[in-house]
Amino acid sequence: MKKTILGATTAILLLAQVPAHAAGLTASVGQTGESTMTYRLGLQFDFGTNWWQTSVGRLTGYWDAGYTYWEGDETSANHSLSLSPVFVYEFNGDAVRPYLEAGIGIAAFESTEIEDRDLGSSFQFEDRLGAGLRFAGGHEVGIRAIHYSNAGLKNPNDGVESYAVHYRLAF
């Protein structure tokens, strides 16, 4: 397990060295379906590319490297590190630009248990869907659903979801 966390930490640190067109810092708070609180910090590095730019909007994206604390009692708290490419459809606007996002990445959990769920392995896939608003000046607020599962690579594969609100500051 320590090797998995060390590997994920190394990947995040290496990603932080890659020159980015724009970067951001995100803080979020959420809850699982079983009422476990989640607290997440993330670094984002924009792809720096736009696709299908029209009068309605554009497709773009970013790399997201995150740390999540899964609150629990003394025996059930957990930590995870994740890395995910996220694709964003951003609608046009001057002061406010609504967006939709989706991504699939990887995550490493300290423990394979969260609440009464057995994830089966420390290695998990991270699937996400979100929506929000980007404001002039680099601020963003949004909602996000993130699902973690090992995709049946190991049993059991109970999986877990976190539903969160987030704030992002671009710099």
N, C-alpha and C positions, 0 to 999 in steps of 0.2 A: 504494500500500500504506500509506504514511504517513497518508493521509487516512482510510483504513479504521480504523487503530489509533486515530487522533485522534477519530474519530466514536464508536467504541466506548467510549473513555475518557470522553468527554463524557457519553455516555448513563449510564455507571456513576456518574459524579459527580453528575449530576442526580438519579438514582434515590436516591442517598445522602441527598439533601435532603428526600425525601418522608417525612412523619411516618409512623412504623410503630407497630403495636401491640406488636410485639416484634422484636428483631433478634438476629442471631447472627453469629459468626465461625467459619469452618470451615478446617481444615488437612487436606490429604490427601496421601497418597503412593500411587503406583500404577505400573503397568507396562502396556505395549502387548503385543499378541500377538507382536511381534518383539523383545521384551525391552528396549525403550527405557523408561527411568524417567520418570515424570511427577510433578511437585510442584505442588500447587494451593492457592491461598488464595482464599477466597470470603466475601462478605458476603451475608447473607440477611435479608429483610424479610418477616415473616409477613403473609398476606393479612388476618388479623384476622377471618375469617369461617369458620363451620363449616356444613357441609351434611350431610344424612342422619345426624344424630346419633342413635344407637340404644344399646341396652344392650351391644352388641358394640364399638362404636367410632364414629369420626367421620371425615368427609372434610374436609380443610383444605389449606393450601398456603402457599407462600412464593415470593418473587422471589429468584433467585440471580444475583449478579454475581460473576464469577470471573476470576482470572488463573492461567494454567497455564504452567509451564516444562517443555518437552519436552527432556530431556537428550540430548545427542548429542556426537559429536566436534566439533572446531572448525568444521567446515563444515555440520553437520547439526542443531545445536541449534535450537530453535524456541520461540516465545512465542505465546500466544493469550489473547484477552479474550472473555468470553462473558456473555450475559444470557439467563435462562430462567425462565419460570413453571414451578413444580414443584407437582404435586398429590400430597398425602400422605393415605393412609388410616392413621389412628392407632388402634390397638386400646386399649381401656380398660385401666387399671391404676393402682395407687397409686404405688408406688416405681419401677416399670419399665413403660413402654408400648412394645411392639413396633410397627413401622410398615413400610409399603411405599410407595415413591414412584415417580413417573414424570413426565417433562417433556420438552418440545420447545422449544428456543430457538434463538438465533443466536450465531455466534462469528466472530471475525476473527483470522486467523493472520498472523504476520509473514512467513513464507515458505510457499510452496505445497508444499514437500517435507518429508516426515518419513520417515526411514529410506529404504527403496527405493520409497516410495509417492509418487505425484504427486496432490495433492488437486485440482488443476485451477484453483482460485481461492482467494484469501484468505478470501472469504466462505464460511462453512460453516453448516450446521444442526447443532445439538447435541441428540441424543436420549439420554435417560438412564432407567435403571431402577436401583432401589436398595432396600435393606432395612436395618433397624437397630433400635436400642433407645434410647429416650429415658428419662433418669433424672430423678428429683426433684432440683431444684436447677439445672436448665438444661443438663445435660451430655447428649451424644448420641454414640454410636459406630455406625458402619455400614459397609456395603460398597456399591459403586456401579460400574455399567458405563456408560460414556459413549461414544457413537458419533458421529463427525464425518463429514459428507458434504455435498456441494453439491447433492444430490438430482438429479443429472443436468443441472443448469443449464449446466455447462461440462464439456467432456471434456479430459483424463481425469478420472475421478471415483473414484479408488482408495479413499478414505475411510480412517479409522483409529479404533481403539477404545482406551480406557484403562480398566483394571480397578483399582479403588483401594479402600483403607480410609480412613475419615475420622473426625475428631473435631470436634464442634461445641460451642461454648460460647454459650449464649443470654444476652443481657443486656438 
